[in-house]
Amino acid sequence: MKDEYVVNGAICLCKFGTAPGFLKVMDNQVVYMNGKLAATDKTLGNPLEAPGFCQCKKSWPPKPCTPSLVKWTGVYDGVSINSSSSPLLGISKGTCILGCQDCISFQTTGQIAIPGMSQISNSALCLQADINPLGIEFP
């Protein structure tokens, strides 16, 4: 996951949140990766689907989460998106103004793996073996 780009729908975790949140990319409406909008270091403010991370345990008693991201670290500087931003990676960390530095991380990047031809042919052989175990020989 560390070398994958983060895209719309990635699952985020906050050290002070009570539930995971889903990333919502709103700063980039042009660049897609694997069919989804790419997240960049300009994906700031409240880039999560409601209700964010549900409750924020940073204060007592816990209050409803209203994330306010101000900075991302661990972005990929080798590529520029829209000439001004860098894409986020699976190892990128976010800083929330209400939490602490690098309190937000990614559980998934939001990308879905696409199987290759060898995986497809192997799965076809397994399916045939399930249907008729005596009718097929594996290579």
N, C-alpha and C positions, 0 to 999 in steps of 0.2 A: 504494500500500500504506500510505502514511502516515496516511490518514484512515479506515482500516478497523479495526474492533475485532478483537482477538486472541481466538481460540477454541481449544477443546481440539484437539490434534493439530497445532498450529502448529510449524513447524520453527525451532529456536533454534540460534544459533552462539555459541561462547565463544572469546575471543581465545586462551585457553590449551588448548582442547580439540582433540582430533585428529579428531573426527567431529561432525556435527550431531546434535542431540537433539530429541526430540518432547515438546512440552509436555503435561502431564497435569493437568487442572484438578480439584482435589479440595476447594477451599474453597467453591465455589459449586455447589450442586446444584439450583438453582431457575431461574436466568435463562439462557435459550438465545438465541443469535443465529445465524440461518441454520441452525437445526437442531442446533447444537453448544453445549456449555456455554461461557459467557463467562469469560475469564480476568480477574482483578482484581488490584489492588495488594496483596491479601492472599494471592495465590498465592505462598507463600514456602516455605522449607525446601528439600526436594528434589522439585520439581514436574515431574520429567522421567521418561519411561519408561526402564527399565533398558536399557542401561548408562550413562545420562547422556551425557556427551561422550566416552566411552571412556577416554582417558588424559588426565591433567592435566599439562601441560608447565610449570606454575608452579614445580615442584620438580625437582631432578635427582637420580637418574633419574626419569623420569615414572612417576607412580603411577596406579592406577585412579581415575577421576573419581567423586567423591561430592559433587555440587553442594549448596551450602547458601546459597540466596538469602536476603538479609536486607532488600533494599529494591528498589523499582522507581522509575524516574524517567520523565518524559514520559507520565504517565497522563492520561486525560481527566477533568477535574474537573467538567465540565458535567452529568454524570449520576451518580447514586448507585445502587449495586447493594446490596441487602440493608441499606440505610440506613447502611452503614459503610464501603463500599469503592468505588473508582472503576475503571472498565474500562481495560484495557491497550489501547494503540494499536500499530500497526505500527512506530512510531518509538520505542516505549518501550525502555528499557535496564534491565538487571538488574545488581545488585551481588552478587557471590559473596564470602563471607567468606574463601574460599581464594584468590581471584584479586585483582581490583582493582575500583575503582569503574567502573560501566557496562561491564563486560567481557562481558556477555551481551546479544545483540541478536536480532532476528527476521529470518529469511530469507523466511518466508511467514507470513501471519496464520492459516492453517488454513481460511479460508473458501473456498468453491467458487462461482464465478460462475454465475448462473442466466441463460440467454439470454432476451432480450426477444422480442416478437412479430416485429419487423422482421428480427431475426437468424434466427429460425426460418423465416420465409417466404423469405428470401434463400437459406438453405441448402436449402430444398425445391426452389427453382428451379435451383440448381446441381446437385442430385442428378438432377433430371429431365433437365438438359442432358447429364449424364454418361451417362444411360441412352439417350437419343435426342437427339443434338446437332442434328438438323434439325427436331425437333418443337416447339421452344420459342423464344420471343423474349423477351429481357430488356428490362425497362422502361427 
